Structures are given as C-alpha cells and as structure tokens.
Amino acid sequence: MPAKQFKQVVARFLLLSRDPRPADSHPLAGHPNLRRLDQGEYRILYNVNDATGTVTIRRAGKRNDDEVYRGL
C-alpha cells in the first residue's frame, strides 16, 4: 500500500475508536457482526463488540479486489 493511502487508512482506523459506526459504514451482507467502510480505493472490514467496547479490524484491501472478502 502506498504511504499516502496507508496514512489515510490508519487515520480511519483511529477514528473508529471514537465512532465505531460512522454514517458511511454499512453492515456486511451475510455477516451480521461485520461492518464495511471505504477509505479512498480501500475497503475496511471490521466488527464492533459493544459489550467490551472494542473495534477489531478484520481486513483492509482494495475495493475492486474480491480478495478482501475471501475466507470470511
């Protein structure tokens, strides 16, 4: 991942700690505990555990590449 995009994705990770369900995030179809979020040309897949107050980043990858969804 190029440095500029890396910084943007990491910044988005950090914002999730303050707001785990931003308006531009969506539940992932077929996976009730996962959410998806786009940052530029990258997609972030994560889950929120309200009981513990944690956000777990599961994957991040190019939006146009189905690899980010494989093995879920």
C-alpha positions in Angstrom: 0.0 0.0 0.0 1.5 3.4 -0.9 2.4 5.6 2.0 -0.3 8.2 1.4 -3.1 5.7 1.3 -1.5 3.8 4.3 -1.7 7.0 6.4 -5.3 7.6 5.3 -6.4 4.1 6.2 -4.6 4.2 9.6 -6.2 7.5 10.4 -9.6 5.9 9.6 -8.8 3.1 12.0 -8.2 5.6 14.7 -11.4 7.4 14.1 -13.3 4.1 14.5 -12.2 4.1 18.2 -14.3 7.3 18.7 -17.2 6.4 16.4 -17.4 2.7 15.5 -20.5 3.2 13.3 -19.9 6.3 11.2 -22.6 7.3 8.8 -20.7 6.0 5.8 -20.2 2.5 7.2 -22.6 -0.4 6.4 -23.3 -3.8 7.8 -21.7 -6.5 5.6 -24.4 -8.7 3.9 -24.3 -12.2 5.2 -22.1 -11.4 8.1 -24.2 -9.8 10.9 -21.3 -8.9 13.1 -19.1 -7.3 10.4 -19.3 -3.8 9.0 -17.6 -2.3 5.9 -16.2 1.1 5.4 -14.5 2.7 2.4 -11.4 4.9 2.6 -10.5 6.0 -0.9 -9.8 2.9 -3.0 -9.6 0.7 0.1 -12.3 -1.2 1.9 -12.0 -1.9 5.7 -13.9 -4.8 7.2 -14.3 -4.7 11.0 -16.5 -5.7 13.8 -17.7 -3.9 16.9 -18.1 -5.5 20.3 -20.4 -3.3 22.3 -20.0 -5.4 25.5 -16.3 -4.8 25.6 -16.2 -1.5 23.7 -13.7 -2.9 21.2 -13.4 -2.5 17.4 -11.5 -5.3 15.7 -10.1 -4.6 12.2 -10.6 -7.9 10.3 -9.2 -6.9 6.9 -8.3 -4.0 4.7 -7.8 -4.2 0.9 -8.5 -2.8 -2.4 -12.2 -2.2 -3.1 -12.1 -3.6 -6.6 -10.4 -6.8 -5.4 -12.6 -9.6 -4.0 -9.6 -10.9 -2.0 -10.7 -8.8 0.9 -13.8 -10.9 1.3 -12.3 -14.4 0.8 -12.3 -16.6 3.8 -14.7 -14.7 5.9 
